[in-house]
Amino acid sequence: MTIIMGVNFNEKKLVRAPSLSYDANKKELSPDNEPTLQKALESFYGLGPQLAARIMAKNTIHPLARLGSVPPKTITALTAELSTMTIENDARRIVQDNIKRLRDMGTIRGRRHAMGLPVRGQRTRTQIETAKRLNTLERGGTYSKI
Amino acid sequence: MASANCWRCLARPSQRLLVPASLLSTPPTPASAATFTTSAQLRAVKAGSKDDVNLSRHIRAGKNLILGKKKKRPADKGKPPASGERKAFRKRIQLSNNNALEVPGLSEMTAENIVDPSSVGKILGLPEVVLDQLRASEAFKPTQTWGLFRSPHTLIRAETVDLAKQLTDAIGKKETLRLVITGDRATGKSMLGLQALATGFMNNWIVINIPEGQELTTAATEYSQIHNSEQFSQPVYTVKLFQAIFKANQHILSQYKVEMDHMHLPISVNRGMTLAALANVTKEPEFAWPVFQAFWKELLLPGRPPIMFALDGLSHIMRVSDYRSPSFELIHSHDLSLLRLFTDALGGKTTFANGAAILGVCTKGNNPIIPSMEKALEQAAAAQAGEPIPPRDPFFKKYDERVFDALRGVRILNVKGVSKPEARALMEYWAASGILRLRVDEKNVSEKWTLAGCGILGEMERAALYDVRSPV
């Protein structure tokens, strides 16, 4: 197990993978037989493929590297780098504060966020699954699906 | 109102049914069963006692379609292959096949007969020792059809003798032969490379082989920046290469001793240590590149054996690689240290005191199109033939000067199809191995030779051995 920013990762995990799908529920602990095509860096909230690629290039890690093959020195450097970035709860708080501000002002956008409905004037008869999934006051929080 | 007729199929009961049953000699059938067919009885017999009277269903001759009942597939109980197992199976190299017939009367390849023009068109076996060395240096490819034959043999073609002669002549004069093997798809370029490596092993040269250029440039192996330099080393690959060099050249390397002081190395290397020990001294990726540099310096000292440095998949290393530098710019392949070593040698920047052969083998399977490389090879071929050198396209901006540097003044060996006598020798070998079920005569040889686009070897295999080769 390798620990980055206090999160345990399986050794076989790719540091960064080309695909983009990720299920956040699996992040905290991953059993050993977890499919290896998960990402470690991109699993942090607020850190996407672009930033991950840059961080990896900065530490000269190739895109298909698995965590087991990255030397401990580099892991420490990664942790140090990540600790200076606005990711995880800091990033969540920014988003949540923005939504909260809208709600407190009593704007339509804030209200729609609170109701879990589309915010920008879309129809609501059908096709509001994304809004249902994402729009909450606690966006990106414990009960949110991202 | 009930009708005597069948409702569904509108068949009329035959006259036989209307006759009272007592008048019939045959045992009576149930009234609901149709008599124009025997399938009811057959079915009743088949089903046994369980539902022999359950004939209320309508019965029809032939197949009946049953809808709505899906058969459940039994769950697959086999274990799924472990990670890496499938790839290992795909990449496995099988060099013998006990089902194939042994071909009597074929001699073994030696350092002498490979340069002998009279062995053109002969099939020669690879000696056991060379086989191990070739295997260690990964000269065999999974796409080649070694697995169809009893033991590995190769066809000696005119190009083979020509190449072997060029190699031995240049090294005999302590010169450096820089050569690029090119040619159409499936003409046997890699096989020619293998024969060249075999020549190297049989002449006791130090053979270094990079089996796939693209392994180094597709960003699939570790890389790290070299301190105080713009280059990047590939430590894990270097360790792997060291292992291959050690295994393949152990008996030569162990005859020579380290002669220089390597103070800067992170591990202690003493004078008097053998070169084999130096090649095997580190498995630590961190130290791999400095040690490799030391090893290379030792090899370049006068009085060492000649070097053969070969790389397959030349076009893959003539482009910008997929690696990124810390400033997030793409790294040119020639900034990867191991490839820089090769391109410097190929471009003539390195001087070899003991003679050397630097071989670049092109590949046409999945190669990227690189205009600079094509132009450089064209120019080199024209220079070799003594023709006017074709100029670069003045309106094309993206020529890569480093590619021209790397290919400056190389010799070109353009591989084409085999001649008909060579094709015949090959087909006779196939037939003697029991793989080709065909009379090998003038007509059949001509037919396969023509089908294969004037004797392109890969196509000849496809035309002749299509049904037996492995599905790769």
Interface residues (C-beta under 8 A of the other chain):
Chain A: T36 A53 R54 M56 A57 K58 N59 T60 I61 H62 P63 L64 A65 S69 P71
Chain B: S83 A219 A220 T221 E222 Y223 S224 Q225 F232 V236 E286 D322 Y323 R324 S325 P326 S327 F328
